């Protein structure tokens, strides 16, 4: 156990100077007795709760459980409100603000008398943002996932948030359901606090956090309203105090091996394509170089074992949890993992997985009966995406995984929305829908526009999937033959900017290629005539974002945050 004078917070509280006297006096002003905090590890509880974030609306209560655990372990908890990134409400996209929360997390932990941290998040961008910022400070830290919401229900159907929203919205456009059914669905899709209960981006990223070893075991799949979620939060508070005393920092946990295991986990779960961007960014903050090539290499060795929608066909996160959760899932792929690395709870992942098992082979498949033989995300290369693109091919119709068709090009999302159903565009089931101007700089913020809608006249004919290509992202709850994250993006002059309606595009997932079937001389002529679009922002945070954000293949972090270098500790006395 650390002596009081070895704690980082001692600089603020324990010296004989004027500043320490002032800090102690102001802590009395907060109502705390000296014996409540002096000489104890100070634990920052970073809470992304807000009234506008349904994924996190219960975290106000969970913070009390975290504090309970910290007090029980002999620490001193202090709750800090930080930016809430609500996928459901924040426009143009919370991805625009992921790096802002990462900066806030980093600077808050560095500038206050903090010895360790509990990071509370779960909605898509909050998990990577909190971990990116905390990794840059490198204190002992534990992540508390918000947990999935309860399954949805409607007329005897079990609904998955997001996934069934897309499905039934298309049914409405095809004339299969009406306004009454849609009104009922509004009340049935999302029934409780918590993030999406499909294997969307939120569940994928919290599973990745658990695989990295920064949560307590089994944390990522506990339903948000289950009493086990309260107990998990308390356990996290207990755990972080022990980490402070053992001086186990995030850098001890977030190793190269940990990130490779997180990639294995994401691919084996059939998880969200968004995890590619976020894990690359998170790894960069931890000093680990993770690339698209790592994802492609690992994908060829990992079977998809989780039959959880949308990559799977049947089950949701509550089913996954009671089938064994992530510990059970990992117990079936131990040969693909680095078992001798530490986690926040155990000295080795091997020790953490002892006794883990699967209780339902339909939900978490055995190795000899996978959902798919290879990981659920494929990395594509070609003259249309020289720096890479991705596709969640297990969520696409197999007939489209090798396809050539004429492009129908949309220069921006609003134009696409306004004209997609126009019969004069001549869109057929063989067309390749192309959206540009939706990348990191062009979006702005790389919104989830990549699941372009299918024209209503094709929906009425029964067409439910088409090849779609963009420099955007798509919701992890989405599905379809959507090629995403095309890099470089069109806004900076990537080849996507040169595509014209009628050009043939060839997708071949088996060969991992995406090609624009136009000769190099013609592309050179088009490039010579291309002019950069005006910047999206002239001032404010948006201008900083546009100046600093990197491309999708390198994680969309800010260059000045991603680069290596030291930051001076504050002088507190």
N, C-alpha and C positions, 0 to 999 in steps of 0.2 A: 504494500500500500504506500502511496506517495505521502511524504511528509507535507504539511501545509505550505511550507516555503518553496516546495517544488512545483506547486500548482501555478499555471499561467495566471490565474485570477489573483494570485498573491501580489503581483505587480500593482494592482489596483487597490487591494484591501490591506495588505500586510506590512507595508513599510512604515517608517516613522515620519514621512514627509507630509507637507501640507495637502497634497493631492489625495493621499490615502485617508487623511483625516476627513477631507471633504466627501470622499466616496462613502466612507462609513456613515457620516452624518446624513447623507442623502438616502442611504439604505434604511436608516432609522425613519426617515421621512416616509418611506414606502410602507412602514409598519412592521419591519422585521427586527427581531431581537438579534444581538450579536451571536448567540449560540445557535441560531438557526442557519447561519451562513458562513461565519468566519472559519477558515481552515477546511471548508468542505468544497468538493468539486462543484463548480457552477456549470449548470447544464442549460444551454439555450434550447428551448422548444420552439422550433420554427413552424408556425401554423398557417396554412394556406386556406383556412376557413373563410367563407364569406356568405352573405345572404343570396348572392347571385350565382353561386356555384353548387348545383345539386349534387355533384360528385363528392363534395367536401362538406356539405352542410352539417354533418354529424361530427366533424373534427373538433368543434368547440368542446363537445363533451369528451371526446377521446383524449384531448390534451390534459384533462383532469386525471385520467387514468395514467398517462405518461408521468405526470407530476407525482402521483401516488407511488409509482415505482421508483422514481428518483429519490423521494424522501425516504422510502423504505431502505434503499441502499446507502443512505448517508450522504446524499448529494443535495444540492440547492437548485431547484428548477426555476427558470424564468422564461415566461412565454413571450414570444415576439411575433406579432402579425407581419406576414410578408405577402407579396403580391399573389392574388389568386388568378389562376389561368383557367378560365372556364371555357372548355371546348364548345359548349352549347350556345354561348352567348357572345363571346368576345370576337370583334371584327377588326380588320379583315380576317385575322386568324391569330390564335394565341401563339403560333409559331413565331410571329413577329416579336413576341415579348418573352420567349423562352430565355434568351440571353440577358434580358433585363432582370428577370428573377434570379438568374445565375449570378449576375453582378451584385444584386442586392444581398443574396445569401453570402457570397464571399466577403463583401465589405462589412456586413453586419457582424459576422463571426470574428473577423479580424479586429474590429474596432472596439468591441465590448469585452468585459472581463469574463470570458467564456473558456472553460476547460474542455467541454465536449458538447455535442449537439444531438438532438433528436429531430429528424426532418420528416414533416408530416405532409404527404401529398398523394397523388394517385392519378388524377385526371391527366390526360395524355402528356402534356409538356412539363407538368410540375415535377414529375419524377426525374427526368434528365436534368432539368434546371437546378433543382436542389442539390443533386449529386455532383453536377459540374462545379457549382460554386463551392460546395464543401470540400471537394477534392483539391481545389486550388488553394484552400487554406490549410488543409491537411491536419485536422484535429480528429480525435476519436468521435465517431458518429454512427448512429443507427437510423435506418429509414423505416418509417411506419406507413405502410400502404393504406389507402383509404378503403379498399375492399370493394368487390363487385356488389351491385344492387341485386335485389331479388328478381327472379325470372318474371317476364311479363306474361299476361294471360289475356286472351280474347276469343270468345266463342269456341272454347275447347282447344284452342291452339296455344302452345307455349311459345312466347315471343322472345326474340333476342333484340335488345335495343340497338338501334343503328341498322343492323342487318335486315330486320323485318320492316324497319321504316322504309328502306330503299325498295324492298320487295312490294310492299302494299302501296307505296306511292306510284310505282309503275303499274300496279293493278288498277289504280284509280285513273291513270292516264290512258290505260287501255280500255277503260269502260267496264271493268269487271266488278268494281265496287263503287259505291256512291258516297255522298257526303255523310250519311248517317253512320255507315261503317267506319269512315275516317274519324268521325267524332268519338266513336267508341274506342278506336285505336289510340287516340290521344290520351285516354285515361288508362290504357292497359299496357302501353309500351314500357313505362318507367314507373315502378311501383314503390320505390323506397330510396332513401339516400344511398350513395355509392356510385361508382363509375360503371361503365358498360359491362354487362355480364357475359358478353361474347368474348372471343379471343381477339378483341380489337387492340388498339394501341395502348390503352390504359392497362389492361390485363397482361399484355405482352411485356410492357416496360416494368411493371411491378414484379412479374415473374423473372425478368432479367435482373432486377435488383436483388431478388432472393438468390438467384444463381450466382451473382457476383459475391454474395456472402455478406451483404450489408443490412439484411433484415434478420429477425429471429426466425428460426426454422418454421416453415409452413405458413408464414405470414401473408403471402401474396394472394391467396385464394379465399381467405376467410370472408364470408359475406359481411358487408358493412354493418348490418343490423344484428348480427349474431353476437351473443354474449362473449364468445371466444375472441371477438375482435377487441373488446374492452380488455380482456386478459392479455392479449398480445401486446396492446399498447402499454400496459403496466410492465410487462416483461421487457419491453424495449427500454423503459426508464431504468429498470434494474440493471440491464445489460450495459448501458452506456457508462454508468458510474464505474463498473468494473473495468471497462476499456480504458477509462482515464487512469485508474490506479495501475493498470498493466502497461500503460503508454502504448496501446495498440491503435495506431492512427489509420486513417483511410488508405494511406500509401502502403501499409502492410497488407491490406486486403485487396485493393484494386490493382492487382498485378496483371501481367500479360496473360498468365494462365487463367485468371478469373474472367477476363474479357473473352477469351476463346471459349470458355465454358458457357458464358452468357450467349454467345453466338450460337453454340450448339443447342442451347435451350430454346432460343427464339425460333430456330429453324425446325427443331423437333416438335414444337408446339403448333407449327403452321401459323406463326404469329405475324404481326403487322409489318408491312414494308417500312413504316416509319421508324422502326427499331434500327434499321440500317443507319439512317442519318444520326439518330440520337446516340447509339453505342459508339460510333466513330468519334462524335464530339466528346462524349464522356471519357473515352479512352485517351483522347488527346489531352484533356485536363489532368489525367493521371500520369502523363508522360509515356503513354503506350501508343505506338503507331498501329492503328487498325485500319484496314483498307477494304474496298469492295472485293479485291482478289481474295482476301481472307474469308469473306462470306461465301464467295463462289467455291473456294476450295473445300470449306467445311460442309457446305450444302450437299456436296456429292457423297458425303460419308454418313449423313444423318438421316434416319427414317423419320417420318412424321407419325407420331404415336398417339397424339391427342385428338380425339374425334369431337372437337369443340368448334362450333360455328364461328366464323364463316368458312374457314378452311376445311373443317369437318362438316358433317351433315346433320348431326342429331343433338348434341349436348351443349350445355351452358356451364358457366363457371361454378355454380353451386354443385352441379354434378361432378365436375372435376375435383372440387375440394373434397367431397365425401368419398370420391374414388381413391383418394390418397394424396391429392394436392401435388405441389411441386416435389416434395421429398419422394413420394411414390413414383412420380414420373422419372426423376433423376435416378432412382434405384434401378431402372430398366436400361439405362444407358451409361452405367458407371465406367465401362471400357472406353468411352469417348471423353471422359472427364479427367481433370487433374485433381486427384483426390487428396493430395498431401499439402494443399494450400490452406491457409487459415481463413476463418470467417469471423464475424463479430461475436459469435456464440461459442465457437469451438476452435481448438488448435488446428484441426484439419477438417476438410469437407468429408473425408472418409468417416471420421467420428460422428459428424453431424447426421450422416445418412444411415447410421447403424439402426436397424429396426424399422426403417422405412419400407413400406410395401404398398402394393396396389390392391384395392378391394373390389374393383369392377373392371374387367378386361374389355368391356365394350367402350368405356370412356377413355381409359388409358390402355392402349392396345399392347399386347406382347410383341416382341420383335419379329416373330414369324407371321404376324398378321397386321402389318402397318396400314395406316390410312394412305400413305404414299411411300415409295421406296427412297425418295430423296427429299431433302429439306424444302420447305414450302416457298422459298423465295429464290429466284434465279437472277443472276447478274448478266446483263446483255452488253455487248460491244458492237461497234460498227460505225460506218461513216455518218450515221445520224446521231450517234451518242459516243464520240471518241473517248470521253471520260467516264462513260458508263451510264446505265439505266437499270431499273429493276422491274420485275413483274412477279406477282404472287400467283404463280401458275396453277397451284392446286385449287384456287378459287375461280378458275376460268373454265369455259367449256373446252374440252380436249380438242375439238375440231379446229379451234382457232390458234392452237399452239404452233402450227406451221401454216402461215397464211400470207398471201400476197393480194393486195387490193389497192384501189386508187384512193389517194388522200382527199379528204374534204377538210379544208383548213379554216380555223377560226383564230383571229388575231387576239382576241381577249374574251374573257368569260361572259361579260355582259352581252356582247354580240352573239356568242354561242347560245345563251339563254333565249335571246329574242328571235333567233332565226332557225334553231335546230329542227323545228317541226315544219319548216317551209318546204313544200313539195318541189319547188323549183330548184332546190339544191341537188336533186337527183340522188339522194342518199339511198343506198341499198344495203342489204345485209353483208355484202362483201366489201363495202367501203371501209376505209380506215379513218376514223375521226381524229383530227389533230388539233390540239389546243396549245397555243404558245402565249408568251407574256404572263406566265403564271409561276415562274421560278422564284428563287430567293429575293432577287432584286426586282423582278418584273411583276410579281404577284400583286402587291408586295408581300413578302413574308412566306411565299410558297404555300398558298392556301390549299385546302383539300378539294380541289376542283377536278382531280384526275379521273374520277368515275363519271365521265361525260354521259349525259342522259341519252338514251336511245330514242330516235324520233318516234312520235306517237303512232304514225302510220305503220311502222315496223312492229311496235309493241302489239298492235291490234292483229298483226299477222302471226304473232307468237314468237317473234325474235326477242330474246332476253339477254343476248351477249353479242358484242362486236369488239373488234380490235380498236383500242383507243390509245393514243400516244400523246404525252404532254411532259412539260417540265414542272408540273405540279406534283403534289402528294395526293393521296386519297385516304379517307378514313380507314382505320384498321378494321372497322366493322363492314367495309364494303367488299365487293366481289366483282369478278369479271376479268376479261382479257385486257387489263389496263397496264400499259407500259408507262412507268413513272420515273421522276427524278432525272429526266434526260439532262446530261451535263456535257458541255457547258449549256446553260440556259439560253433561250432565244434573246433575252434582253441584253446580253453582253455579246451577241453575235455568234452564238453557237449554231451548228448546222440546222437546227429546228427553225431558225429564222429564215432559212432559204427555201423551205418547202412551199410548193404551190399546189393548189387544188388540181387534181388529175395525175400528179406524180404517183408512181407506184412505190409502195413501201412493202418490204418483206420482213416479217417476223418469223424467226425460227428458234423457239425456246430450246429445243434439243441441241442445236448448234450454238446456242447462247449468242445469237446475232440479231441485230436490227439494222436494216439497210434501206437507204433511200436510193432507188434505182434510177439515178440521174448521173450522167458521166461527169468526171472531174472538171472538164473544160466548161461545161454549162454552169456547174456550181461556182466556179471561179468568176464567171461573168456576173452571176447573181450577187456574189459577195462584193464585187466591185461597186455594185449599185446600192448596196445596203447602207442605211444610215442609222446610227444609234437612236433609240427613242429617248425622249426627255426623262430626266430623273423623276421618280415618283414623289419625292419630298424635297423641299428647298430648305427646311429648317427642322429643329426639334429632334426627338429621339429617332424618328423615321429617317432623317438625314444621316445620323450616326450609323444606323442600321445599314443603310444603302452603301455607305462608304466602307464599312468594315466587314460585312457578312461574306463568308466564303461560299463556294459552290456546294451542291448536294453531296458530291463524292467525297468531300472533306469535312462534312458534318454541319455546315451552316453555322459555325461558331463565328465570333468576331476575331479578326486577325490579331488584334492587340491583346485579346484574352487567351487565345490558343497558343501564342508563341511562348517558348521557354523563357525563363528569367526569374529572378528573385524579387520579392516584395518585402520591404522593411517592416518589421514588427512595430506597432505603435509604442511610443515612449509614454508610459502611463503615470509616472511619478513627477 
